[in-house]
């Protein structure tokens, strides 16, 4: 990969630039890094369009969780601008009725000022069982809650609820693609990652061991290795 190729990283739901902090120094050596702001719009189409309006003309694109949904929308809107794609702990499927009902309940709680409590309750399912008492990762989660804020969280959930089924468009992706997931992701099961990898010609599937939904924080070294290999660069 041309070392001057920019890299655009898209965070997930209730997540900010902080989630990528463990991997940015390694990626930055190979090109400028931009963290997309995805809290200002309430639809995937609008979020993707705004990211594209702020991104360089051509770039490598990585999306984590909700960021993967946004990345897939970017691939529909402007595939010619993406030179490489990484889909991290995400899926191509739309929301189920059950998931939507749960999200609406969480949105109601967030409006009542319970966002921190929501994230605290969900933490055991976000990480590998061995990290359920990891105070540093929980601190990271809460810091991101504050970065995103209640209104940003509500817009993100609305966008997630209304997202389209991306499975039919997977076969149109032709750039080098990494699909990265954890072996114990209880938020988005890695069966959905395998489904995406099978749907994208030539995609490389990497399943990290002892890892839940937050690979950047849970397995930073392994995540860096996967991403630098994706960029076509050997780990030094």
Secondary structure, 3 states (H helix, E strand, C coil): CCCCCEEEEECCCCCCHHHHHHHHHHHHCCCCEEEECCCCCCCHHHHHHHHHHHCCCCEEEEEECHHHHHHHHHHHHHHHHEEEEEEECCCCCCCCHHHHHHHHHHHHHHHCCCHHHHHHHHHHHHCCHHHCCCHHHHHHHHHHHHHHHHHHHHHHHHHHHCCCCCHHHHHHCCCEEEEEEECCCCCCCHHHHHHHHHHCCCCEEEEECCCCCCHHHHCHHHHHHHHHHHCCCCCC
